[in-house]
């Protein structure tokens, strides 16, 4: 399946914001992966992700929650500084 078809399918099932958020996270994980527990993650703040996708932080928060509930996305927080709440994202294994 071509990437465009993938995004259209995701948008049709989960919503446009979700498809755009997922595509940005996929792109960031390829460009700048961070390794944790032998898995590749991308590190993005919610505000930075909102700027990248052109939606509000609240819309991005809802989209991420929806994608996690759907089993398409995993979210973690592996920062050394306990006060740093920047999220780490990766595609779920079955995605």
TAGIZI-V439127 format. One record per backbone hydrogen bond with DSSP energy under -0.5 kcal/mol. CO is the residue of the C=O (numbers start at 1). NH is the residue of the N-H. Records with the same first field share a line. If there is no record, write none. Layout:
CO->NH / NH
This chain:
2->6
3->7
4->8
5->9
6->10
7->11
8->12
9->13
10->14 / 15
11->15
15->19
16->20
17->21
18->22
19->23
20->24
21->25
22->26
23->27
24->28
25->29
26->30
27->31
28->32
34->41
36->39
39->36
41->34
42->44 / 89
44->87
45->49
46->50
47->51
48->52
49->53
50->54 / 55
56->60
57->61
58->62
59->63
60->64
61->65
62->66
63->67
64->68
65->69
66->70
67->72 / 73
68->71
72->92
74->90
76->88
80->82
81->84
83->85
87->44
88->76
89->42
90->74
92->95
